[in-house]
Amino acid sequence: MHHCSIDIANGVIRYARSPRRLDGLLKEANSGRSLPGEEVLSLAREMAGKGYEVMPIGCDHFDSRGYCLGHEDPP
């Protein structure tokens, strides 16, 4: 499994004045719909307000700041 994290302050919120640059950065898991930049920015701000430093993408095992805690290798 591959996943990554996006730095909230430097990778998302820095584009607050030009959210179009964030278009398509994230997709909804269920529908695959690309999120417009305004939604990405809103999500990042919400997560930052909860103490996250990074947005964990494709990871379900992360700490309170959003950093991956590691995963077991599949057999």
VEXKOL-627611 format. One record per residue: y, z, x of N, C-alpha, C in turn. Coordinates in steps of 0.1 Angstrom, whole numbers, plus 5000, padded with zeros to 4 digits. Layout:
N
YZXYZXYZX/...
***
This chain:
75
498850005008500050005000501250005009/502249925005503549915013504649965003/505550035009506750085002507850105011/509050115006510150145015511150235008/512150265015513250355009514550285012/515550305003516850245004517850355006/518550355016519550455019520650455008/520850555001521750554989523150534993/523650615003525050605006525350475013/524550445023524950325031524350195026/523250205018522650085013522950044999/523550134992523850104978525250144974/525650264975526950314971528050244978/527850204990528950134998529350004991/528449954982528849834975529449854962/529949974959530450004946531549914941/532349864951533449774947532949624945/531749604949531249464947529749474943/529449524931528049544927527249414925/527849304925527149174924526249164936/526649224947525849214960524549284958/524449374948523249454946522249384936/522749274929521949204919520549174925/519549214918518149184921517549264932/518249364937517749454947516549534942/516549564929515449644923514949564911/513749584907513149534895512549644887/512549624874511849724865510349704868/509649824869508249824872507449754861/507749784848506949734837507149584834/508449544833508749414829508949314841/509249364853509649274864511049224863/511849274854513149224852514049274864/514749184870515649214881516849294875/517249404881518349484877519649434882/520649424873521949384878522549494887/523449464895524049554905524649684899/525249664887525749784880524649884877/523549844873522449934870521849994883/521749914893521249974906522250084911/523550054910524550144914524550274906/524350264893524250374884523050464887/521950394890520650474893520850544907/521450474916521750544929522650664928/523650654920524550764918523850874911/523050844901522250954894521351024904/520650944912519751004922520451084932/521651044937522451114947522851244941/523251244928523651364921522451474920/521251424921520051514921519651554935/520351514945520051554959519351444967/519051334962518351234969519251164979/518651134991519351065002518950925002/517750894998517150764998516450734984/516450614980515650574968514250534972/513250614969511850574972511450454964/511050344970510550224963509050214965/508350214954506850194954506150314960/506750434960506150554965506150664955/505050734953504950834943504750974950/504950984963504651104971505851124980/506951184975508151194983508751334981/509651374990510251504989511451504981/512151614980513351634972514551544976/514451484988515551394993515151254991/513851224987513451094984512551034996/512351105006511651055018510151075016/509450965020507950965018507251075026/506351145020505551255026504251205032/504051075031502751015037501750995027/500750915030499650875021498350865029/497250895022495950875029495650725029/495050685040494650545041493450525032/493450405025492350375016491050355025/489850385019488650375027488350225030/
***
